[in-house]
Amino acid sequence: MNGSFFLPQPLEVAGSTLPATVKRWTQPVSNDAFTIPFAQSIAASDALRTGTYTKTLTFTLSTTTP
């Protein structure tokens, strides 16, 4: 978002399917880094406005037992 303007393609965030290289914790863990990849496609015909584009995302952490 840039004021009331936005890019037509959605912001992509990695889904719930994790690659094999991602850690699978078997016990509670604190302060361990975890990468969440983002991607934003911008087409050649997309209008870009000057200024800063921002978007607030809220993540909810939950635990499950496989």
Steps between C-alpha positions, in 0.01 A plus 500: 500500500613851418226718645187384316706344217600136490674257267261273305681173580463369855790488744610137521597347834623143540207272575467219748692251285855520625802388300703203623780736609280664766563395859242277663516563874417211732513702824417858601753748361571864584684767300557280195501685165248400235484649148167592342547573128306779324468576127331784310455484122501832315398490133648736242158664458434554875480865603752579774457805723780687670525444873507199726294186459408330827278214612437376852473125546392324817635153567347258747726232642337175593624155584378164383601144560558312174 
